[in-house]
Every structure is written in C-alpha cells, then in structure tokens.
C-alpha cells in the first residue's frame, strides 16, 4: 500500500528531514520492505503565494528510490506552510493491465484549485462511485481508484463547504453504493480497503484515518509491531506532522479509526481538533 506524509506550520518551512533524511523517512520507506516496494510513483504538493493559496504538485510515475537525488534536491528546495507527499504501490481493483495504472496522471498528490490530496488504500468499487460523480466525471485524467475518491471528496467539499463534513459524506456514500452492488462482489468484504487521507485547502491540514482491511505484507519501519493502517501525528517544534506510520523513534500519537484530525496554525501554536464518527 501507499505511504503518506503531511506537514503544517505557521510560516513556510522545509520538510526535507522527514521526506528524505530520517531513519524512517518517506524515501527510506519507498524501498525498505522488498515485499512492499513503493515503486509506482511519487509526488510532493505544496503552496506558493501563501495568500492566494496556489497549490503546486511535482510528481513522477517512476519509483522514488530510482530518483533519489532529484527527490532529495526537491525536498531541500521546497518551503511551504503546508506540504503533502505520497509514494505509491498501485492498487488495481478493476484488474486492468498494470501499464495503464502507471503514469503521471495516476501519481499523487492530486490537486484542484487550492486543494491538495493524497490517499492510502483501495476503493474497491471505482466504476460504481464514478457513476455518482456527475459533472466531476469529466475531470478524471487517469485510471486510479484514488482519483475517483478525490473527486468524490471535492464534490462534497464544494457542496457543503466543509472538509470534515465532506469526508463523512464520502464514507457514507461509499457504503450506500456498496449496499446496492455488493452481490456482484462476493470476494470483497468492504467498498474499500482503506480511506487514509490527507487533504488541505491551503489554510488547514485535514487527515482521515480509516483502514478496516489489514495488509500483512506492510509494516512500519520504526514501529514494526504497530497495526498497519493506523495513522499517527506529532508536533516537532513549529511543525505538526501527520504520517501513515511513525517516521522516527520518538513519540507519535495514534489516530482512532475512523477519525478526522484538523490542524490549523493559530497564534504561534496550533488549533487541534479531533472528530470521531460512526459508520452506518
């Protein structure tokens, strides 16, 4: 499965330590487990012109560990109040040829206007969810189930004007769609294996932790006994960090499942909101 990292701060800062230098950095995670190589693309999203919240994404369909030097230079050069990064081990719920899944359009993060997004997990019923996207169907460029989930979230964000409400609505819609098509998928238990998500609007960093299906081939480098899929977060000086797993051997706080974490810089510190919710 994929890996996620997000950083937020009150002033533009780098994240090169956790992207490329720490013992369990995103770069290290891309090749550390031979059974679960993150070989299908990577990307870094950030903001320039902080007042206008202009989202920028640099990404590649190649393995991160094959572009180590470029990634390290990019990590060193990137300075922003919010940084989101993603490394990919592609899922394939449609069972299509693998070469169709590996491309720049299928790599993450995805972005739209001032929104940056990255997802870890698999939406098992992407075609069914696609049928509920309405005009957002035309915006899809790749064949990645995560991109369909991204536009599903944007649909609700632009409808409700609230990211947490949109996240909850997307989960409920996925289950509603699932109830109508489950009979066709006897080998699948859920409409998704996981919805671990990072989303930013340029002001706040939102994280959804929800991962009901364990991956036995995945493990956390710095916490090998940690349940896979349980996201974590921590504060390091002027920065708040969110990750799919601990990125060093210091203390990281765990999410509940499902739970939404909202991080917003406020008066030199952070407003931290945690919202647990139930799935009907």
ChimeraX attribute file (.defattr): number of C-alpha atoms within 10 A of each C-alpha:
attribute: neighborCount
match mode: 1-to-1
recipient: residues
	/A:1	21
	/A:2	27
	/A:3	23
	/A:4	23
	/A:5	28
	/A:6	28
	/A:7	25
	/A:8	28
	/A:9	27
	/A:10	19
	/A:11	15
	/A:12	17
	/A:13	18
	/A:14	20
	/A:15	25
	/A:16	20
	/A:17	16
	/A:18	22
	/A:19	26
	/A:20	22
	/A:21	16
	/A:22	15
	/A:23	16
	/A:24	23
	/A:25	21
	/A:26	28
	/A:27	23
	/A:28	21
	/A:29	25
	/A:30	27
	/A:31	17
	/A:32	16
	/A:33	15
	/A:34	9
	/A:35	10
	/A:36	18
	/A:37	20
	/A:38	28
	/A:39	20
	/A:40	24
	/A:41	25
	/A:42	31
	/A:43	22
	/A:44	26
	/A:45	26
	/A:46	28
	/A:47	25
	/A:48	17
	/A:49	9
	/A:50	16
	/A:51	9
	/A:52	10
	/A:53	18
	/A:54	17
	/A:55	23
	/A:56	20
	/A:57	18
	/A:58	16
	/A:59	24
	/A:60	21
	/A:61	20
	/A:62	18
	/A:63	19
	/A:64	28
	/A:65	20
	/A:66	12
	/A:67	13
	/A:68	14
	/A:69	12
	/A:70	12
	/A:71	22
	/A:72	16
	/A:73	12
	/A:74	16
	/A:75	21
	/A:76	15
	/A:77	13
	/A:78	18
	/A:79	18
	/A:80	22
	/A:81	22
	/A:82	32
	/A:83	29
	/A:84	29
	/A:85	28
	/A:86	31
	/A:87	33
	/A:88	28
	/A:89	20
	/A:90	23
	/A:91	20
	/A:92	17
	/A:93	15
	/A:94	14
	/A:95	7
	/A:96	10
	/A:97	9
	/A:98	11
	/A:99	7
	/A:100	12
	/A:101	20
	/A:102	22
	/A:103	17
	/A:104	18
	/A:105	18
	/A:106	26
	/A:107	27
	/A:108	31
	/A:109	31
	/A:110	25
	/A:111	21
	/A:112	15
	/A:113	11
	/A:114	16
	/A:115	21
	/A:116	29
	/A:117	26
	/A:118	31
	/A:119	29
	/A:120	27
	/A:121	25
	/A:122	25
	/A:123	25
	/A:124	23
	/A:125	22
	/A:126	21
	/A:127	13
	/A:128	14
	/A:129	21
	/A:130	18
	/A:131	11
	/A:132	14
	/A:133	19
	/A:134	10
	/A:135	8
	/A:136	15
	/A:137	14
	/A:138	8
	/A:139	12
	/A:140	15
	/A:141	12
	/A:142	17
	/A:143	18
	/A:144	26
	/A:145	26
	/A:146	27
	/A:147	27
	/A:148	24
	/A:149	23
	/A:150	23
	/A:151	22
	/A:152	25
	/A:153	24
	/A:154	23
	/A:155	19
	/A:156	20
	/A:157	18
	/A:158	11
	/A:159	11
	/A:160	13
	/A:161	12
	/A:162	11
	/A:163	23
	/A:164	22
	/A:165	15
	/A:166	20
	/A:167	23
	/A:168	19
	/A:169	17
	/A:170	22
	/A:171	21
	/A:172	15
	/A:173	15
	/A:174	21
	/A:175	18
	/A:176	13
	/A:177	16
	/A:178	21
	/A:179	12
	/A:180	10
	/A:181	13
	/A:182	16
	/A:183	10
	/A:184	9
	/A:185	13
	/A:186	7
	/A:187	8
	/A:188	13
	/A:189	13
	/A:190	18
	/A:191	22
	/A:192	23
	/A:193	21
	/A:194	21
	/A:195	25
	/A:196	27
	/A:197	25
	/A:198	27
	/A:199	26
	/A:200	26
	/A:201	20
	/A:202	25
	/A:203	19
	/A:204	19
	/A:205	26
	/A:206	23
	/A:207	31
	/A:208	26
	/A:209	25
	/A:210	24
	/A:211	21
	/A:212	18
	/A:213	15
	/A:214	13
	/A:215	15
	/A:216	9
	/A:217	11
	/A:218	17
	/A:219	20
	/A:220	19
	/A:221	20
	/A:222	16
	/A:223	15
	/A:224	12
	/A:225	9
	/A:226	14
	/A:227	15
	/A:228	21
	/A:229	28
	/A:230	21
	/A:231	27
	/A:232	22
	/A:233	23
	/A:234	17
	/A:235	16
	/A:236	8
	/A:237	8
	/A:238	14
	/A:239	20
	/A:240	22
	/A:241	24
	/A:242	28
	/A:243	27
	/A:244	26
	/A:245	29
	/A:246	27
	/A:247	29
	/A:248	15
	/A:249	12
	/A:250	8
	/A:251	12
	/A:252	18
	/A:253	12
	/A:254	18
	/A:255	21
	/A:256	18
	/A:257	18
	/A:258	20
	/A:259	20
	/A:260	25
	/A:261	21
	/A:262	20
	/A:263	22
	/A:264	19
	/A:265	20
	/A:266	11
	/A:267	8
	/A:268	10
	/A:269	14
	/A:270	19
	/A:271	12
	/A:272	12
	/A:273	11
	/A:274	15
	/A:275	12
	/A:276	13
	/A:277	12
	/A:278	10
	/A:279	8
	/A:280	7
